[in-house]
Every structure is written in structure tokens, then in C-alpha cells.
Amino acid sequence: MALYHNEDQAMLADTARQFMGEEGTIAKQLRHWRDKQCKDGFGHALWKQFAELGFTGILVSEADGGLGMGNVEAGIVLEEIGRNLTPSPFLTSSVMAATALGGGNDELRGRYLPGLLAGDSVFAVAIDEGPKHRPERIATRAERAGNGFKLTGQKAFVVHGGSADMLVVAARTAGADDDQDGITLFAVPKDAAGLSQDAVRLVDSSMATHVKLDGVQVDADAVIGEVDAGRELLNRVLNAGRVGAAAESVGVAGGAFDMTTTYLKQRKQFGQLIGEFQALQHRASHLYSELEIARASVIKAQQLLDAGSEKAELMVAVAKAKAGKAASLAVKEGVQMHGGIGMTDEYDIGLYMKRDRALAEFMGDMYYHAERVAQLSGY
């Protein structure tokens, strides 16, 4: 498979680039909602525009009214989101939750997907239960009660949880906390009795919640997929979220790189453009190379995931680790090459560093995925 976009994907990239560059800018979106201390951290009007362009239904099947595209196309949108630091629930709703709902029955999809496609609904995914991404261990319990289940437990750092109309919750219906089997996914509405959330603002000004499930009662039709056999579907959700986060990290890195190279062409020292200094040229060249390698690894992972390849999980881990490393380098170099002003809020380069820090932890940092690469490679 070629590690570049085909004609249709290139057209989508042009559309996403123009839209984000005009409507999703830092000034219009991130700074605007941050400075207003918005409880959601993003604009619902922009989310409606996402829907009008069809972005919200990229991973929703045509039979359910979506575009029926794949992770490559979702990644194209996410890269432009990252490049412009556009705050939106696209990754949690249109990628992760949409992937989960794709494994649900007709009734469940019919209940939730129309709102997503219209840009009226926001979804969140509640998986992790501690400060770090460790989905191998799930202690939240779902016990049979009447014609449904009663959920008890806690979830940590649920991105957009407070804005969500529905939470996709991973809970244990059988076995010990560390068992692979015995996992079930549930669609829990935001107004469910016993569900409470404490909001936290993350370093990049996005919003998350710590979720408490205190005997939350749901009907059997809230089950997404099969009872006790949800680990496979959960892994599909995780892989979609991980490669999506990697694509957004590539966008963050690209945005930081573009801003930095522009500055190198404008700033003068000793009567000379600093971009003419060989030491800075070498650093910029190295960063460009790392960014292109990261982008190629992400596209490869997306393609394998869309093809259903058995090698997809390994490549997703490679992509998340590589993209995280490249983005970290890009924002650090960006701040340093901007000099002292890079540390001020007046310049946007520092906002790229903050977004990188939040994305680095989302769905596992580079060290978590480097270890996964080793494990999946037999070490």
C-alpha cells in the first residue's frame, strides 16, 4: 500500500484544511472558549458545521446514514484538527464512540447515531480508571439486576464526559479485574440515576471528568455487542482512538513546525535572519525528517486497520509511539527556537506544547506503546 493519499482522500484533505484554517483557528476557537472558561471547552456551532460537511459520520456505515469511510479519512480530519488546535469532540464521538456503536444492534445504532450525524449529540468513552492508560485492568463492575445491569465503579479523565449525551462505559461482567475476558460495553445516558461527574480542565484547556457509577441501572438494550465478549470490540475502539490520536499528534507537530519555520524566516539577530544559521537549519531539517516518518507510520497503521490486517495492532502502537515522539520534539524545538517569547501566552507556539502534553497521555504515552511494540513482537 502506498503511504500517501489517493485522489478522493486528497480532496477530503483540501476540504478539511480549508475549513479548519478558516473556522477552526486558534483565535476563533481555542483562545475564544478558553478565555470564556467554557464548561465544554469547544463550540457547538462548529460541531454542527462538522456535521454539515459530513465529518461526524466518516466512520458511520452508509446503511446508518454515514459516509462509510475508514480510519485513513478520519485521520485526515484529525491531522487538520491538530494543526489548528481546533477543540472538538471529533475523536471521542465520531471515531471512538462511533466505532463502538458500529458493533451494536440496530436499535442501539438507531437511537444514537442520528444525533451524531446531525451534530446534535456528543459522546464520550469511559475506559481508564487511574491516572495512566491501562485498559488491561477494568475493575468497574456490571451485575445483572432485573432485566438489565447495575454498574458500580469509577472512571478517570473521561474527555468530554461532561458534555456527552451518552458515555460508552467498559465494565466487567465476569472474572477478575485483570482478566481478558468478561468485559462488556454499555451505552449509558448522561441522565442515568447514580451517574455523577466531577469536571477537570486539562493542560490544553480541554475538559474531562472523573466519573462515578454508583449502582447505575441500565436495561439490557444498553449493551453494545455481546455480554462478557466485549474485549474484541473494546480493542477496536482503542485502536481507532490510538491511531486517531497519533494522526492529531502529527497535525500538532506539523502546525508547530510551520509556525517555527515561519519565525526562522522573519526573526533577525546580528543583522541576519536566524533561519540562515546552520545550527538552526540542522535542527529544522532533523525535525522535518522525524515528522515525515511519523506521518508515514500513521498512514500505514490506518491502512492496516481499515484492511482488518492482523498486523494492525502492532503498527498502531508504532504509530502512537512515533507520532508522540515527533510531536514532543516539534513543540520543544518550536518553543526553544522562538526564544523567550515562546514561553509567553501571546505566542501560539506554547499552546501546541500544551496540546501535545494532553495528547501524549490520551490512549497511552510513547513509553506504553513502545512496550506494546516489544510485547507484540515477542519480546
N, C-alpha and C positions, 0 to 999 in steps of 0.2 A: 504493500500500500504506500502510495506517495505521501510524503509528510508535508503536504500543502493542501489548500482548499480547492475544491472543484469550482466550476463556474457558478453554480447556484449558491454555494457556500460563500463565494467571494461577493456575490450580490447581497447576501444577508449581512456580511461584514460591513459593506459600504453603508447599508441602511442603519445598522446598529451604531457605526462610527459617527455618522452624521447626526443621528438622533441624540446620542449621549453627549456629543460635542456641543449640541445646541441647547438641549433641555436638561441634561443630567450633570451640568458643570458643578464644580466645587462651590462657586459663588451662589448659584441658583438653588442648589440642593444641600450639600453637606454643611456649609457655613450657615446657610439660612436656618435650617432646622436645628442645628447645634446651638446657635446663638439664641434661638427662641426656647431652648430647653424642651423641645418637643417630646412628649411622652412616648411617641412611636419611633422617633429618630429618622423618619422618612416621610415623603409626601404622598398622600393617597391619590392626588390628582395625577401625579407622574405614573403611579401604578396603573391607573386607568388608561393612560397613554400606552403603557406596555401592552395592555390587553388589546387596544385598538390596532396595534402593529402585529398582533398575533404572538408576541413573545411569551406571554403567560402560558400558552398552550403548545409550546415547542415539543415537550415530551409527552403530551397527551395524544392518544391514538386518534386517528381520523374518525373512527367509529364513535368516539365520545365527543367529537366536535373540535378536536385539536389539530395540530399540523402534522403529527405523526413523524416528527424528525428524531434526531438522536443526540447523543452527548457531544458530538462534534459541533452541532449547531448551537446547542445550549452554551457550549464553551466560547463560541464566537461572541455571544451576547455578554457573557461573564467577563471576557477579556476587556471589552469596552467599558463595562461597569467598573472594573478595576482601574483602567486607565484614567477614568474621570472621577474615581472615588464616589460614584453615584450610590447613595443609600437607597436600598430597595430590598424587599423580601423575595427577590427572584430565586436566590439559591435555596432558601429554606422551603419556599412554596412551590415554585414551578419546576424545581429539579428534585429535591429530596422527597417532599410530600407527594408530588405528582408520581414519582417512581413507586412510592409505597401504595398509593391509591390504584395504580395500574395493576397491582396484584390483588385488588379487592373484587368483590362481586358487583353485578350490575346495579343493584340497589344502592350500594355504598358510593360507587362512582357517580351515579345519577344524583345523589344527594349533595356531593361536594364539588365535583368538577365544574359544573356550570358557573358557580360563583368565582372560581379561579379563572376560567376563561374570560369572564366578563370584567375581571379586575375588581370585583366587589369583595372577594374573600382573600384572607391571608392565612397561611398555615405555618405551623412550627413543628419541629421534630424534637422530641424529648427522649434522649438515649442515655447520655452520660450522667453519672451520679456523684462524681467527685470533681476536683479541680482540673484533672487531666483527662484526656480522651482515652478511656479504657472500656470499650464496648464488649470486651470478652467477659466482663463480670456485670451481671444485671441482678440486683437484689430486690427491686420493686416487684411486689407480688400481686397476682391476679387470681383470686379464689372464686370458684363457682358460687353464685348466690342467686337463687330463684331461676329465672330464665336467662340470666346473664352472668356478669362477673363483678367482683368488688376489688378495686385497685388500691393498694396501700404502698407508699414509698415516697422517695424524693428524687428529683432530677435537678441537675445543676447547669447553669449557664445555657438556658434554652433561648437561643437567639430569636427575637421577635415573638417570644411567648406571650407577652402582654398585649400584643396587637392581634394575635391569632384568633380566628373564629373556631379553629379546631387544632388540637395537638395530636400528632402521631406519637403514641407512647409505646415504648418497648417494655414489656413486663414478663415476669416469669410465672408460668402456669404449672411448671413441674420441675423437679430436680433441684440441685444445689446452685448457689449463686454463680459458680464458675463453669457450670455445665454448658456445653454447646447446644444441646437440645433443650426443649422445654420453654422456648421463647415464643411469645405471641405478640403481635402488633395490634393496637387498638386505636380507633378514631374517637378521641374524647372531646366533646364540645366544650367551648370556653366557659359556659354557664353551668357545668355539671356540679351538683352538690358535693361538697368535700374537696373541691379543687381550689387551691389558693396559690398565689404567685407574689413573690417579692421582686420588684424591679431593680436592676442594677445597670448603670451606664458603663459601657466598656471603654477602653482606652481610645478607640477611634470614634467615640460618641454614638455608636450604635447601641441599641437597647437589648437586654436579655433579662431573663427572670430565673429565680430559683423556685422550682415548682414543688408543691407538697400535695400528695394524693392521700387524703385521709378517709379511706373507705369509699372512694368514688364508685358509684354504681352505674354500670353501663349494660345495655341489652346485648344479647348475643350477636345482633346485627352490627355491632360496633367493631367486631373482629375483622381485621384486614388479613385476608389469606386464611390459613389453617391454624387451629389451636395446637399448641406445642411444636409446630413445624415452621415457626416464623424466622428462624435463623437465616435461611437462604434469602428470603425477601429482605430481611434486615441488612444482609451483606450487600444486596443490590442497591439499597438505599445509601449505605455507607460509601460504596464505590462511586456512585453518582455524585454524592456530596464531596468526596475527596478529590475527584478529578475536576469537579466544578470549582472547588476552592483553589486548586492548582492553576486552573485557567485564569481565575480572577487574580491570583498572585502574579502571573505572567503580565497581566494588564497593569497591575500596580508597579511592577518593575519597569515596564515599558514607559509608563507615564512619568516615573521618576527619572528614567534615563533621558527622555525627551526634554524634560524641564532642565536637567543638568547640562546637557549638551548645548541647549539654547543659552544658558547662562555663561557657559565657557566661551561662546562666540560674542558675548556682549561685554563682559567684565574685563576691565583693563588694570594691569599693575605694571609699574615701571614703564609706562607708555606703550605697553604691548598687551594684546588680547591673551588672557590666561589659557585659552584653548590652544595657543601656539607653543605652550610649554610642553616639552616632550614627556615629562613625567606624568602630566595630566592626560596627555594623549594615550600613553600606555595604559593608564587605569581605565580610561573610557573604552579603549579597544578590548581590553580584557572583559569588562562588564558587558559589552555588546555580544561577545562570543558566548558568555555564560547565559545571557538572555535567550539567544537563538537556540542553544542546546536545550534549555528548559522548555521553550515553546515546542520544539520537535518532540520532546518526551511526552508532553501533554497531549499533543495531537495523536501520537502513537497510542497512548493509553485510551483516549476517546474512541479511536477507531476499533481497537480490540474489544472494548466494552460494547460498542454497538454491534460488533460481529458475533458477540457471545463467545469469544475465544477463552479457552482455559488459561491462557497466559495473561488475561486482562488484569487479574488481581495483582499480580507481580508488577505489571507495568504501571498500574495506578499508584502503587506505593513508590515506585521510582519517580513518577511524575510529581507526586506531592512533596517528596523529599527534595528533588532537584529544583522545583519551582520555588519552594520555600527558601532554599539556599540562595538562589539567584535574586529573589526579591529582597532578602535581607542585605545582600551585598549592594544592590542597587540603591536602596534607601540610605544606607550608611555612607556610601560614596557620594550620594547626592547631597546629603547634609554637610559632609566634610568639604566638598568642592564649592559649596555655596559660602563656606567660611562662617563667620559669626552670625550672619543674618539667617543662616539655615536653621538656627535654633529658635528663631522668633516666630510667633504666630502669624505675623504679617505675610510671611512667605509660605506658599503651599507645600513646599518640599517636606516640611515636618509632618504634615498631615498624611503623607504617603508612608512615613515611618510608623505612624500610629496604626494605620490600616494594616500594614504588614504584620505588626505585632499581634493584632486580633486574628488575622487570617492564619498566621503561623500556628496558633493553638487550635483553631477550628478543625475538627476532624483529624487531629493528630499532628504533632510538630514533626520537623525533619528527622529528629532522633528516633521517634516512634516508628516512622516509616522506613528509616534506614535499617532498623532492627527487623521490621517485617520483610524487607528485601532479603536479608540474611536468612531468616527462617524459611521463607518460601523458596529460597534457593538451596535449602538442605543443610544449612549451617546451624 
